[in-house]
Amino acid sequence: MRKLIFGMNLSLDGYISSVDGDLGWSEPSDELFQWWLEQEQGITLFLYGRGLWETMSSYWPTGDQQPGANAAEIEFARNWRDTPKVVFTSKTLDEVDWNTRVVTGDAVAEIARLKAGEGGPMRVGGPKLGAAAMRAGLVDEYEIVTHPVLVGGGAPFFTTLDSWVNLNLVETRTFPGGVIMTRYAKAEDTP
């Protein structure tokens, strides 16, 4: 069975973006960007909601060709293009490329099917898709990168659940600017 990881940058009050969609507060330091690169290099399949897909695919296909791109950004772009991706959407996408396929059916059923198969870790991205996977009990690990800012509303990382999910702290790390990463695993998944 494959591991499913849900992790994103969050404000201290638990949002992945502000009400107007602004992500400027989550600009990573070089050290944090390198950490995200290392995490992404360990993923064998990215699972995206439409919104996050549009954000990622608007930049990373050519991120390594941008003026001033550093070594980590070049490697991130190459890794992003090469890693298989699934985009879950209820609308038809005009075009997908870069090792990507579209699923328009039941996202939870498809994620459960993929998780039950063989292969390396998968990362679910986007607040709505992540919330659906959380509610279905499919998320094995949470990588929460908390930035010291309160945005007051927006797209929440966490969703309402029907019951508690006990977690074990696996790792913490502090980054420049007061950013803190905490990684948790579902209690029954912790070695």
N, C-alpha and C positions, 0 to 999 in steps of 0.2 A: 504494500500500500504506500502511496506517495504522501509526502508531507505537504500540507497547505499552510502557507505563511501569509499573514495580512500585516502589512507595515506601511506606515506613511509618516510624513512630517505633520505634527499637530501643534496648535496653539495650546497654551497652558489650560485654557478653558475647553479643550477637546475638539476643536474644529480643524478641518484640513484646508479650508479656505474661508475667507470672510464673506459677508452677505453679498458683496458685489463680485465675488469670485477672485479677489486679489490674493495672490500668493507671495507677494513681495517680502513679507515678514519671514518667509521660510528659506530665503536665499542661503545656501549652505556655504560654510567655510571650506577651504581646500581640504582640510582634514575630514570633515563630514562627507564631502563629495567622494573622497577616496574610500571611505567606509561604505557608502551606498554602492559604489562601483564593485567593491569586493563582495557585497551581499548579492548583487545582481548577477555576478559571474557564477555564483553557486546555484542559480535558478535554471531549471531546464524547460520551463513553460510559464509564460506570463499570461494571466487571465485579466482582461481589461473590460471595464464598462465603457460605454461609448464616449463619455466625457473625457476620461483619462486617456483613452486611445487617441482622441482628437488632439489633446494637449501634447502627448508624447510624439505622435506621428507628424505634428507640425514642425518639430525641430530636430529630433534625433536621427532621422534618415540621413541628414547631411551635417549633423553636429560636428563631425570630424573634419569638415571642410570649411568651417566658419573661421573668419579671421581671428587670430589670437587664441584659438582652441588649445588648451594645454594637453599634456599627455593623458591625464585621467579622462578628460572630456572626449578625446579621440578614442580611447579604449571603450568608454561607456557607449558611444555611438556605434562602434563596431559590434560590441556585445549585444546591444539592443537590436540591431538589424539581423544578427545571426541567430538569436534565440527565438524558437517558435513562440507564436502568440495566438491567443484566441480572443476575439472581441465579441462580447455579448450585447446584442441590441435588438430592440423591437422594430427599428426602422431599417430600411435598406441603406447600406453604405454605398456610395458611388464607386469607391475604389479602395481596396486594401492591397497591401504589398508587404514586402519585407518579412517574408516567412510567417504570414498571418492568414487565419481563416475566420469567418464570421459564423456565429451561432445565433439564430433568431428564435429558437424554441425555449424550453424551460431551462434557465441557467443553472438552477440548483441541481436538477437531474444530471445535466452534463458535467458539472463540477464533481458531483458524486461519482459519476462514471469514470472520469479522468483520475480522480483520487484513488479509486479502487484498482486502477491499473498499475503496471510496473513503470518505474522510471524515477528520476530524481525529483527534488523539491519543486513545487509550483508556488507562484506568488499571485495572490488576488489583489487587484488594484482598483481603486475607485470606491467612494463611500457607499453607493447604493448596492453595487455588486458585493462588496465586502460585508455589508449588513445582511444581505441575503445568505451569504455563506456562514456568517456568525449565527444567525437565527436557526439555520439548519444543522448547527453543530459540526460543521466541516472544517473550521479553522483549528489547526494544531498549535500554531505559534503566532504570537503578536510581537512585532518590532515597532515600538513606539518611540519616535524621536520628538521630544517635547521642546518647543522653542519658548523662551521667556517673554511671551506677549499674550495679551487678552484681546481677542478680536470681537467678542460680544455676540457672535452669531455667525451663521453660515452653514456650510456642509459639515455635519458632525461625523466624527470617526466612529463612535460607538452608536449602537442601535438599542432599542428596547428589546429585551429578551424575555422569554417565558419562564426561565428559571436561572439560577446562579450557574456560573461556570467557574469552578475552582482552578486557579492558576498557580504555577510555581515560578518564582523569579529565577531566570537562567543567567542573566548577564546585565550589567549596567556599565555605562561609559559616559564620561563627560567630554564635551567638545567645546571649542572656543565660543565665546559669547553667551555662556550659560546654558547651552543646549545639552540636554541629557537624553541618552538612549537607554531604554529599558526593554529587555526581551523576556517574554513570559511564554511558558508552554502549558497547555492543558495538563492538569494534575495527573491524569492517567497516562499522558504521553511522555512524562519526564522520566529519564532513566534512573 
